[in-house]
Amino acid sequence: MKVPWDWARFLQEIAERYRNAQKITLVMDNLNTHRPGALYETFPPDQAKALWDRFEFVYSPKHGNWLNIAEIEINVMFSQCLDRRIDSAGKLREEVTAWQARCDQIHAKVNW
């Protein structure tokens, strides 16, 4: 699989921007291109290794990133609040606001 060059260049830009930092921590998803190989395909080996060593990578869970949580929340909102025809934007805002207030009141959380 060909690895996009832009991820490697992005890391290089961050390293240059924070050149005084000893270690740069990045939180990322588990995309298969977020690996050292992308750097070695873009830069000479010594430069790729030096760049990789500047970073600490913290990966989000493979099946539990923020997007999954957002999708779950939207699906719950649709099933609990928007499962019927709502004929105006004002009424839609009222319904969603009331639904959100109720969720906040009962401390509803996504169980993932």
N, C-alpha and C positions, 0 to 999 in steps of 0.2 A: 504494500500500500504506500503510495506517495504521500509524504507528510507535508502539509502546507508550510510554506516558509514564513508566513506572517507571525506565527506563534513564537518562533525563535527570535525574530526581529523585535517583537513586542517585549520579550524578556530582556533583550539587549538594551532597549530604550529605558526600561524600568531600572536596570542596573546602572545605566549612565545617569539617570535622574537622581538616583539615591546612591551616588558613588561613595559617600562617606559612611554608609551603613555597613556594618560588618556582615549582617545576615538579613535578607529580605524574606519575609514570610508571605506566601501567596496561598489563598484558599481557592481551590478550583474544583471543577467537576471531574469526573473520571473519563473524559474523552480520550480515546486511544492515541491521539496525537500529542497529548501532554506528557511526553516521555523524553528522555535524553536523546533518543535517536533524531528527533527534530533538530536539535542543536548541532549534532554531528553531520547532518545532511546539509546544514547551512554554513557552518563555520569550520575552520581547521580544528583538528582534535584538541590542541592545547587551549585554544580559545573557547571551544565548546565546554571542555571540562572546567575551566576557570569560571565560566558563566554559570554552569550548573551548580557549582559549589557555592556561589553567592546566595542561592535561594534555599529556603526550607519550604517544601510543598506539603500542604495539608489538603487532602482530597475529601470531598463530600462523599457520603455513602452512595454507592452505585445506584440503588433503587430508592433513595430517600432525599433527594436534593430539594431545594426551595421550590422548584417548579412543580414537583409532585405535590407539595403541600398546597400551593396556590391552586392547582387543578382540583384537588380534593375539596378545598374550601368553596370554590366556585360551583362544583357539582352539588355540594350540600345546600348551598344557597339556592340553586335552581330547584332542587327537589322540595325544599322546605318553604320557599318564598315565591318563586317565580314559575310555578307549575300551572299557570293559568294565563289568560289574556289580560294584559294591563293596558288600558287605552290611552294613557298619557305619560309623558316624561315626569311630570310632577307626582303622579300617583306611584310611579316606579321608584322615584327617590324616597317617597314616604315609606313604601313597603320595605325597601332595602335598609333604610335607616332604622326602622322598627325591628327588623330581623337582626341587624347588627347589635342594637341595644340589648335585645334579649340574649343573644350569644354572649355578650360582655357580662350581662347580669348573672348568668349561670356559669360563667368562666369556661365556656365551651372551648375545647382544644382539638386539634387534629391528632388522631392516634395513628402514628406511622411508625 
